[in-house]
Amino acid sequence: MVSEGTQSLLCDVFGRRDLFRDLPRIERRIVAWGRGAAAVELPHSAVVISEEELASRLEAQAPPQAGEWTVHASAPLPEGVVMHDFGSRMAAAVAVESAGGACWVESLERGWLFLIPGWLIAVGGGPEELLPESRVVAAQVREIRGAAQSFRAWPRIADPLCGPRWLACGSAAMAFDPICGDGTGNAVREAILAAAVIRAAARGESEERLLAHYRARLIAAFRRHLELSLAFYRAGDGGAWWDGEIGAMERGIAWCREREGRFWYRLNGFELERIDA
């Protein structure tokens, strides 16, 4: 699910106003969050698109040329890079038949469910474990189609995030909990910053300062994500499962605070300019 803000960002970056044309739209969000909470309906604006379909729509774009720099958007990362994990929750996605036009979110004793037209995501356990506990989402699922595919759903970040003539970007740099739904938008913003760093280095800016700025910006973004996720998890169902994940995110926030750095530049369009200039 791609939010309206991320749609606008991608359309601007690629100069494609038609990028999300003719896709299923999400216009309502129904949320039952917290122990015994009633479902609340809110307005929403998003589209549903698979990673494969989005990549296909962007296929005609020329790949960026990084010159002497290496941008790591997937594994493997340079030797010595460690991925720090702040949680242990797994998720499972499965194709379903459900009502269209809305997304549904529900917290449970041992996790939460997220339903959009055509897909169900279960976090904390498989659909077969969590759906029987559901008061709200289960009633919207008409049929499960096929087997669920599991993936890691806890926040994680690479350390270091960059080094001499290389940058980690996208899922190679960090991964977000799907609760906030901004992983795609954040990856695009990271790519904009990475490209700006490389261009600034080419025109003679200090590589040391550029890398320090890149590192500081990504750590700040990861901390903001953890803080936002933490607020959702603290308001969840409560209990041992929630407490364990909350503790992991609190450790992640402390990790970020210990590594906070100075912002040496600001983006002006797609270019970096020195803050003290």
Residue pairs with C-beta under 8 A, 6 or more apart in sequence:
1 26
1 46
1 47
1 48
1 103
1 116
1 181
2 10
2 20
2 46
2 47
2 48
2 49
2 54
2 184
3 45
3 46
3 181
3 182
3 185
4 45
4 46
5 185
6 182
6 184
6 185
6 188
7 19
7 20
7 46
7 47
9 185
9 188
9 189
10 16
10 19
10 20
10 184
10 188
11 17
11 19
11 20
13 188
13 192
14 58
14 61
16 57
19 57
19 58
20 47
20 49
23 47
23 48
23 49
24 47
24 48
24 100
24 117
24 118
25 45
25 46
25 47
25 48
25 101
26 44
26 45
26 46
26 47
26 48
26 101
26 102
26 103
26 116
26 117
27 43
27 44
27 45
27 101
27 102
28 41
28 42
28 43
28 44
28 101
28 102
28 103
29 41
29 42
29 43
29 44
29 102
29 103
29 104
29 105
30 39
30 40
30 41
30 42
30 102
30 103
30 104
30 105
30 136
31 39
31 40
31 42
31 104
31 105
31 106
32 38
32 39
32 40
32 105
32 106
32 107
32 135
32 136
33 105
33 106
33 107
33 112
33 232
33 235
33 236
34 107
34 235
34 236
34 237
35 107
35 237
35 238
37 107
39 106
39 136
44 102
44 103
46 103
46 181
48 116
48 117
48 118
48 119
54 184
64 71
64 195
66 198
67 198
67 202
68 165
69 165
69 166
69 167
69 198
69 201
70 165
70 166
70 167
71 166
71 167
71 168
71 169
71 194
71 198
72 78
72 166
72 167
72 168
72 169
72 172
72 173
73 169
73 170
73 171
73 172
74 170
74 171
74 172
75 172
77 158
77 168
77 172
78 163
78 166
81 158
81 159
81 160
81 168
82 158
82 159
83 156
83 157
83 158
83 159
84 156
84 157
84 158
84 159
84 252
84 255
85 154
85 155
85 156
85 248
86 154
86 155
86 156
86 157
86 226
86 248
86 249
86 251
86 252
86 255
87 153
87 154
87 155
87 177
87 245
87 248
87 249
87 252
88 154
88 244
88 245
88 248
89 111
89 123
89 124
89 153
89 154
89 177
89 245
90 123
90 124
90 125
90 150
90 151
90 152
90 153
91 121
91 122
91 123
91 124
91 150
91 151
91 152
91 153
91 178
92 121
92 122
92 125
92 126
92 127
92 148
92 149
92 150
92 151
93 119
93 120
93 121
93 122
93 148
93 149
93 151
94 119
94 120
94 122
94 127
94 144
94 145
94 146
94 147
94 148
94 149
95 118
95 119
95 144
95 145
95 146
96 115
96 118
96 119
96 120
96 141
96 142
96 143
96 144
96 145
97 118
97 141
97 142
97 143
97 145
98 115
98 117
98 118
98 120
98 140
98 141
98 142
99 117
99 140
99 142
100 117
101 117
102 117
103 114
103 115
103 116
104 113
104 114
104 115
104 116
104 136
104 137
104 140
105 112
105 113
105 114
105 115
105 137
106 112
106 113
106 134
106 135
106 136
106 137
107 235
107 236
107 237
108 124
108 130
108 133
108 134
108 237
109 133
109 237
109 239
109 241
110 124
110 125
110 129
110 130
110 133
110 239
110 241
111 122
111 123
111 124
111 125
111 130
111 241
112 122
112 123
112 124
112 130
112 179
112 236
113 120
113 121
113 122
113 123
113 127
113 130
113 131
113 134
113 137
114 120
114 121
114 122
114 123
114 178
115 121
115 137
115 140
115 141
120 127
120 137
120 141
120 144
121 178
122 129
122 130
122 131
122 148
123 153
123 177
123 178
123 179
124 130
124 241
126 148
126 150
127 144
127 148
131 137
131 138
131 141
132 138
152 175
153 177
153 178
154 175
154 177
154 245
154 248
155 174
155 175
155 176
155 177
155 222
155 225
155 226
155 229
155 249
155 252
156 174
156 175
157 173
157 174
157 175
157 218
157 219
157 222
157 252
158 168
158 172
158 173
158 174
160 215
161 167
161 168
161 173
161 214
161 215
161 218
161 219
162 168
162 211
162 214
162 215
163 211
164 207
164 211
165 207
167 173
167 194
167 197
167 198
167 214
169 187
169 190
169 191
169 194
170 187
170 190
170 191
171 183
171 187
173 190
173 218
174 186
174 218
174 221
174 222
175 183
176 182
176 183
176 186
176 225
176 229
177 225
177 229
179 229
179 232
179 233
180 225
180 228
180 229
180 232
182 225
186 221
186 225
189 221
190 218
190 221
192 267
192 270
193 214
193 217
193 218
193 267
194 214
195 270
196 267
196 270
196 271
196 272
197 210
197 211
197 213
197 214
197 272
199 271
199 272
200 210
200 265
200 271
200 272
201 207
201 210
205 272
205 274
209 264
209 265
210 264
210 265
210 272
212 261
212 262
212 264
213 261
213 262
213 263
213 264
213 265
213 272
215 259
215 261
216 260
216 261
216 262
216 263
217 263
219 256
219 259
219 260
219 261
220 256
220 260
222 252
222 256
223 252
223 253
223 256
223 257
223 260
226 249
226 252
226 253
226 256
227 253
229 249
230 246
230 249
230 250
230 253
233 242
233 245
233 246
233 249
234 242
234 246
236 242
263 275
264 274
264 275
265 272
265 273
265 274
265 275
266 272
266 273
266 275
